[in-house]
Amino acid sequence: MAQDFVERDALPPGSAVADVRLGGAPIGAARQTLQRDLLAPLDEPVTVVCGETSVEIRPSQFVRVDLDRALQHLARTKAEAGLARRLAARISREPYGAAVPPQMSVDRSALDSWAAELASRVGTPAVDATLVVQSRQLVAVPERPGFTVDPRRAADALAIALADGQKRVELPVVRIEPRVTRDDLGTAILVRRADRRLFLYEDGRLVKTYRVAVGAPSFPTPRGRFKIVRKRYMPTWGNPGSAWAADMPKMIPPGPNNPLGTRALDLDAPGIRIHGTNKDYSIGTAASHGCMRMHRWDIEDLYERVSVGTPVFIID
């Protein structure tokens, strides 16, 4: 009985919290052991992967461990065993202490806030495929998917991982598909003024080249990105009222004398179009009033390959 009094502050033999064996250690020593084996690992970094972003956290930011509650539970086991049981165990050296789970909890409020802040930083929008001019050619820039993070799902996944003691966590992401892929780019036109050439592209790939006439030095073909806004079959030419057209009729119907030839593709640049011509000899020169002239057979071929909305890039 005297020994039982001496060991009144000791835990019952065989006591353990989670995988940490405490034996019959005094409560103070047991607390130090738990701080070393249970709490210290919570300061070790955990890698959190979210899409292409990787960050480190420490579980101690979100996990709380109630050592007092666990130790009180073990101490109560000893008290409930009674004096006779304790004396018998001391003689037989048979442990009667309990193994209890760690009294751990996750600070969900802190975890939710952290997940929301992470989601606001790492999500990326999808990028549509597009066409750009590089080295005097049209180049297709491929699409790129994006992703977003659902903060609640991320917090749920992280809470489970922290409870399991994982050292690396991959958070779920939602993939965002681009609206335009390379195969959706369709038809596009590139005109190089200095070369007197028109290049036709399909989905970023060159499919055909045509010779054209471009604007004379005093009436240069405008540079920039435009689009076809109207297709005209057997167009009627209308006098623009410019000085160079002062001696021309108000209109010229379809026929061999029509300056627009048999087809015209109006652009969203005022007075600028791609069209046929009644002056075939001008093809390959800088002779127009800003438009791009083509041989009849070429404009008729191009007319069938393009549509309203087709982009037109005009460069030097």
Phi and psi in degrees as a GROMACS rama.xvg file:
@    title "Ramachandran Plot"
@    xaxis  label "Phi"
@    yaxis  label "Psi"
@TYPE xy
-63.0244  -39.8178  ALA-2
-65.9972  -36.0925  GLN-3
-63.3951  -36.7069  ASP-4
-68.133  -41.4096  PHE-5
-60.6693  -36.8772  VAL-6
-96.715  21.0746  GLU-7
-61.0833  -27.4118  ARG-8
-95.367  4.36706  ASP-9
-91.4255  150.284  ALA-10
-75.5907  156.707  LEU-11
-66.2369  146.067  PRO-12
-56.0287  140.569  PRO-13
89.3866  3.44567  GLY-14
-67.4829  146.256  SER-15
-157.04  148.729  ALA-16
-119.709  116.746  VAL-17
56.6361  -124.967  ALA-18
-96.5795  6.34255  ASP-19
-91.5908  111.566  VAL-20
-84.2331  129.111  ARG-21
-110.718  -10.7883  LEU-22
57.8032  -130.743  GLY-23
-113.993  34.5049  GLY-24
-65.9499  150.447  ALA-25
-58.4955  153.442  PRO-26
-59.1404  -39.3459  ILE-27
-62.4794  -44.8123  GLY-28
-67.5721  -37.0572  ALA-29
-63.2689  -39.0736  ALA-30
-62.0757  -43.1662  ARG-31
-62.6645  -39.436  GLN-32
-63.6954  -42.7399  THR-33
-67.8481  -37.9088  LEU-34
-61.7022  -38.1612  GLN-35
-73.543  -44.2576  ARG-36
-93.6301  -21.1337  ASP-37
-108.195  -44.7099  LEU-38
-83.1761  -41.7269  LEU-39
-57.9702  -41.9871  ALA-40
-61.0969  -21.158  PRO-41
-70.4293  -12.5181  LEU-42
-94.2315  -0.439174  ASP-43
-80.0127  139.27  GLU-44
-66.3768  145.846  PRO-45
-118.854  130.575  VAL-46
-87.3139  125.825  THR-47
-112.198  120.948  VAL-48
-107.664  128.28  VAL-49
-137.093  102.277  CYS-50
64.4942  -124.27  GLY-51
-95.6942  4.26998  GLU-52
-101.619  138.588  THR-53
-128.958  127.714  SER-54
-131.769  161.699  VAL-55
-113.958  139.559  GLU-56
-129.261  169.151  ILE-57
-119.102  128.59  ARG-58
-53.5392  -28.5128  PRO-59
-62.0617  -16.5447  SER-60
-66.6453  -27.4017  GLN-61
-127.55  -19.1856  PHE-62
-101.034  132.086  VAL-63
-115.184  134.39  ARG-64
-120.088  124.103  VAL-65
-95.8077  88.627  ASP-66
-65.6319  -38.3609  LEU-67
-59.7209  -40.9653  ASP-68
-66.1767  -41.5697  ARG-69
-64.7462  -43.3529  ALA-70
-67.8967  -36.8687  LEU-71
-63.8337  -37.6298  GLN-72
-62.9632  -42.5224  HIS-73
-67.6065  -41.0751  LEU-74
-63.7073  -37.0426  ALA-75
-65.744  -34.2698  ARG-76
-59.7285  -40.2102  THR-77
-67.0539  -44.6743  LYS-78
-64.09  -39.7341  ALA-79
-72.1683  -18.9305  GLU-80
-69.2103  -28.3797  ALA-81
83.7601  161.024  GLY-82
-63.5366  -43.8147  LEU-83
-61.4525  -42.1578  ALA-84
-65.2935  -40.3187  ARG-85
-66.6032  -40.8037  ARG-86
-66.3103  -41.338  LEU-87
-63.579  -39.5318  ALA-88
-67.652  -34.1206  ALA-89
-67.7917  -37.5606  ARG-90
-71.8129  -44.5655  ILE-91
-84.7287  -9.83897  SER-92
58.2804  28.4841  ARG-93
-90.8267  121.329  GLU-94
-69.0064  145.586  PRO-95
-133.633  6.31206  TYR-96
-69.9722  159.151  GLY-97
-95.5198  158.586  ALA-98
-109.33  114.967  ALA-99
-112.96  150.852  VAL-100
-73.1446  155.082  PRO-101
-66.1481  139.559  PRO-102
-83.9192  79.4436  GLN-103
-107.384  147.583  MET-104
-145.39  153.685  SER-105
-104.577  130.311  VAL-106
-76.0808  91.1675  ASP-107
-65.3609  -33.1847  ARG-108
-62.4061  -45.9527  SER-109
-65.7752  -38.3492  ALA-110
-67.1072  -42.6346  LEU-111
-62.0712  -41.7651  ASP-112
-64.2008  -42.6614  SER-113
-64.89  -43.4987  TRP-114
-64.9278  -38.4651  ALA-115
-65.4644  -40.8582  ALA-116
-66.968  -40.2503  GLU-117
-62.8107  -45.0885  LEU-118
-60.026  -35.2435  ALA-119
-70.7698  -21.185  SER-120
-95.4095  -33.8991  ARG-121
-100.26  -16.1506  VAL-122
-64.2036  141.327  GLY-123
-128.531  139.25  THR-124
-74.7776  154.985  PRO-125
-70.6648  147.837  ALA-126
-115.455  123.71  VAL-127
-73.7353  150.303  ASP-128
-64.8582  147.641  ALA-129
-151.165  170.379  THR-130
-110.472  136.296  LEU-131
-134.83  158.139  VAL-132
-92.4502  122.179  VAL-133
-136.264  129.083  GLN-134
52.1249  41.6754  SER-135
65.1685  24.4045  ARG-136
-133.705  158.62  GLN-137
-85.1047  130.096  LEU-138
-124.35  133.512  VAL-139
-84.5716  121.489  ALA-140
-92.369  115.434  VAL-141
-65.6518  157.856  PRO-142
-68.8752  160.494  GLU-143
-141.003  122.838  ARG-144
-68.4288  155.557  PRO-145
-114.48  -175.071  GLY-146
-153.2  157.203  PHE-147
-132.85  162.882  THR-148
-120.613  129.352  VAL-149
-84.9354  110.61  ASP-150
-55.9705  -38.0655  PRO-151
-68.673  -43.7  ARG-152
-64.1435  -37.5173  ARG-153
-64.418  -43.5019  ALA-154
-65.1651  -38.9329  ALA-155
-61.2559  -46.9703  ASP-156
-63.775  -39.1073  ALA-157
-70.1631  -37.6615  LEU-158
-61.8977  -42.746  ALA-159
-64.0681  -43.965  ILE-160
-64.2282  -40.6025  ALA-161
-66.4226  -39.4779  LEU-162
-65.1782  -30.7789  ALA-163
-85.7711  -7.37448  ASP-164
76.071  24.486  GLY-165
-69.9748  146.936  GLN-166
-100.343  -9.44482  LYS-167
-142.153  128.528  ARG-168
-128.404  127.543  VAL-169
-104.299  114.442  GLU-170
-79.3126  145.222  LEU-171
-69.5113  139.045  PRO-172
-125.239  156.828  VAL-173
-106.954  118.863  VAL-174
-75.4286  136.848  ARG-175
-112.49  118.841  ILE-176
-83.7323  139.696  GLU-177
-67.3983  152.831  PRO-178
-79.8325  -27.4543  ARG-179
-123.624  120.486  VAL-180
-101.618  172.678  THR-181
-57.7023  -37.1881  ARG-182
-71.0122  -8.9498  ASP-183
-97.5433  -2.44607  ASP-184
-65.6066  -31.707  LEU-185
69.3573  -151.96  GLY-186
-86.1593  143.013  THR-187
-148.396  154.797  ALA-188
-121.615  137.176  ILE-189
-122.026  127.925  LEU-190
-114.507  126.124  VAL-191
-107.756  109.251  ARG-192
-60.9349  -45.6924  ARG-193
-64.1201  -30.6335  ALA-194
-89.2454  -11.3711  ASP-195
54.9392  47.0111  ARG-196
-132.885  146.045  ARG-197
-118.602  128.407  LEU-198
-114.559  130.598  PHE-199
-104.111  128.991  LEU-200
-117.67  147.058  TYR-201
-126.091  118.625  GLU-202
51.8029  38.7508  ASP-203
83.9208  5.73145  GLY-204
-115.989  132.513  ARG-205
-68.8712  127.243  LEU-206
-118.269  -22.3341  VAL-207
-162.272  150.586  LYS-208
-126.513  137.562  THR-209
-126.785  150.086  TYR-210
-87.2051  143.684  ARG-211
-139.435  165.03  VAL-212
-102.963  143.334  ALA-213
-118.82  -178.747  VAL-214
-64.9457  143.475  GLY-215
-65.7683  161.404  ALA-216
-52.2742  -33.7148  PRO-217
-83.222  -11.9876  SER-218
-135.032  62.6616  PHE-219
-65.0777  142.13  PRO-220
-64.4663  128.342  THR-221
-67.2252  145.295  PRO-222
-91.8528  153.261  ARG-223
138.937  -171.87  GLY-224
-107.258  126.035  ARG-225
-130.606  -174.055  PHE-226
-150.155  157.321  LYS-227
-76.119  127.108  ILE-228
-111.532  -14.5039  VAL-229
-157.592  139.814  ARG-230
-109.388  130.231  LYS-231
-123.172  121.721  ARG-232
-96.0574  128.228  TYR-233
47.554  62.4573  MET-234
-71.3731  154.153  PRO-235
-95.2687  131.652  THR-236
-83.582  132.617  TRP-237
-113.615  134.767  GLY-238
-65.0992  122.926  ASN-239
-76.1614  -7.17495  PRO-240
79.5365  13.4258  GLY-241
-82.0771  163.387  SER-242
-59.9375  -37.5081  ALA-243
-69.5446  -17.2033  TRP-244
-105.96  14.5999  ALA-245
-61.6859  -33.2281  ALA-246
-93.7991  6.9587  ASP-247
-99.5314  157.123  MET-248
-65.5464  166.62  PRO-249
-63.5707  -34.9154  LYS-250
-153.199  154.979  MET-251
-129.163  118.89  ILE-252
-71.9244  170.033  PRO-253
-55.867  143.314  PRO-254
153.029  -177.39  GLY-255
-66.3031  -20.1337  PRO-256
-95.8685  1.90773  ASN-257
-75.4566  123.808  ASN-258
-63.7828  -17.9009  PRO-259
-91.1012  -5.28758  LEU-260
69.4914  -145.368  GLY-261
-97.5692  -12.2242  THR-262
-145.376  149.733  ARG-263
-143.923  140.252  ALA-264
-120.382  102.361  LEU-265
-76.33  136.012  ASP-266
-100.293  170.564  LEU-267
-85.1103  15.8777  ASP-268
-97.803  127.098  ALA-269
-52.8425  124.234  PRO-270
73.2023  7.76776  GLY-271
-109.82  133.249  ILE-272
-151.943  166.252  ARG-273
-104.831  125.874  ILE-274
-152.757  172.509  HIS-275
-76.4835  -167.447  GLY-276
-158.692  156.912  THR-277
-101.959  12.6407  ASN-278
-127.804  71.0148  LYS-279
-56.75  -29.9738  ASP-280
-64.9494  -17.2024  TYR-281
-82.0167  -12.3851  SER-282
-61.8068  132.784  ILE-283
93.73  3.40992  GLY-284
-123.057  175.882  THR-285
-103.85  90.5032  ALA-286
-133.439  -9.69332  ALA-287
-88.8154  -177.791  SER-288
-98.4763  29.1601  HIS-289
121.167  -24.0787  GLY-290
-77.8187  172.072  CYS-291
-110.843  114.732  MET-292
-91.4693  148.579  ARG-293
-137.14  156.242  MET-294
-58.7653  152.233  HIS-295
-55.1657  -48.8432  ARG-296
-65.3717  -29.0675  TRP-297
-76.2162  -44.121  ASP-298
-67.3181  -34.303  ILE-299
-67.9986  -34.6804  GLU-300
-69.6169  -46.9867  ASP-301
-63.2686  -38.3346  LEU-302
-54.5065  -39.2961  TYR-303
-77.0376  -16.3417  GLU-304
-96.4198  -14.3192  ARG-305
-116.294  170.196  VAL-306
-142.353  169.029  SER-307
-60.4653  131.462  VAL-308
102.64  -14.0147  GLY-309
-59.01  126.631  THR-310
-72.7488  146.546  PRO-311
-129.229  117.884  VAL-312
-102.767  125.238  PHE-313
-118.812  121.594  ILE-314
-128.724  173.829  ILE-315
